[in-house]
């Protein structure tokens, strides 16, 4: 097991190449001379957990549903007044 330490800047650039530029983990790991395991750990440390992301999306969807229901009630009341 290697005890080599990498700077935060080095890790950030490696992760950026995978996440933003779309290179594969294996390709970047080989190019930079790091293990794929390390690079996967770095990527997972900066990307949100899927369940966390899903919870956030669910919360956004629920709040939008509530907003749309309130808007629908208001519009139905306006429609009923105009009848």
C-alpha positions as CSV (number, residue, x, y, z in Angstrom):
1,X,0.0,0.0,0.0
2,X,1.4,3.4,-1.0
3,X,1.8,6.1,1.5
4,X,2.1,8.8,-1.1
5,X,0.1,11.9,-0.3
6,X,-1.4,14.1,-3.0
7,X,-2.2,17.8,-2.7
8,X,-5.8,18.9,-2.6
9,X,-5.2,20.8,-5.9
10,X,-3.9,17.6,-7.5
11,X,-7.0,15.7,-6.3
12,X,-9.3,18.4,-7.4
13,X,-7.9,18.5,-10.9
14,X,-8.1,14.7,-11.2
15,X,-11.7,14.7,-10.1
16,X,-12.5,17.6,-12.5
17,X,-11.2,15.6,-15.4
18,X,-13.5,12.8,-14.6
19,X,-16.6,14.7,-13.5
20,X,-16.5,17.8,-15.8
21,X,-14.5,16.7,-18.8
22,X,-16.0,13.2,-19.0
23,X,-12.8,11.1,-19.0
24,X,-12.9,7.6,-17.5
25,X,-11.5,7.0,-14.1
26,X,-9.2,4.3,-15.4
27,X,-7.8,6.7,-18.1
28,X,-7.1,9.5,-15.7
29,X,-5.7,7.2,-13.0
30,X,-3.3,5.7,-15.5
31,X,-2.3,9.1,-16.9
32,X,-1.7,10.6,-13.4
33,X,-0.1,7.4,-11.9
34,X,-2.7,7.0,-9.1
35,X,-4.8,3.9,-8.3
36,X,-8.3,3.7,-9.7
37,X,-9.4,3.0,-6.1
38,X,-8.0,6.3,-4.9
39,X,-9.5,8.3,-7.8
40,X,-12.9,6.7,-7.2
41,X,-12.7,7.7,-3.5
42,X,-11.8,11.3,-4.5
43,X,-14.7,11.4,-6.9
44,X,-17.2,10.0,-4.5
45,X,-16.0,12.5,-1.8
46,X,-17.0,15.5,-3.9
47,X,-20.1,14.2,-5.7
48,X,-23.3,14.2,-3.8
49,X,-24.7,10.9,-2.7
50,X,-27.4,9.6,-5.0
51,X,-29.9,9.2,-2.1
52,X,-29.1,12.7,-1.0
53,X,-29.7,14.0,-4.5
54,X,-32.9,12.0,-4.8
55,X,-34.1,13.4,-1.4
56,X,-33.4,16.9,-2.6
57,X,-35.2,16.4,-5.9
58,X,-38.2,14.9,-4.0
59,X,-38.4,17.9,-1.7
60,X,-38.3,20.2,-4.7
61,X,-41.0,18.2,-6.4
62,X,-43.2,18.2,-3.3
63,X,-42.9,22.0,-2.9
64,X,-43.7,22.6,-6.5
65,X,-46.8,20.3,-6.2
66,X,-48.0,22.4,-3.2
67,X,-47.4,25.6,-5.1
68,X,-49.3,24.4,-8.1
69,X,-52.2,23.1,-6.0
70,X,-52.5,26.5,-4.4
71,X,-52.4,28.2,-7.8
72,X,-55.0,25.8,-9.1
73,X,-57.4,26.6,-6.1
74,X,-56.9,30.3,-6.7
75,X,-57.7,30.0,-10.4
76,X,-60.7,27.8,-9.7
77,X,-62.0,30.5,-7.3
78,X,-61.5,33.1,-10.0
79,X,-63.2,31.0,-12.6
80,X,-66.2,30.4,-10.2
81,X,-66.5,34.1,-9.6
82,X,-66.6,34.8,-13.3
83,X,-69.4,32.3,-14.0
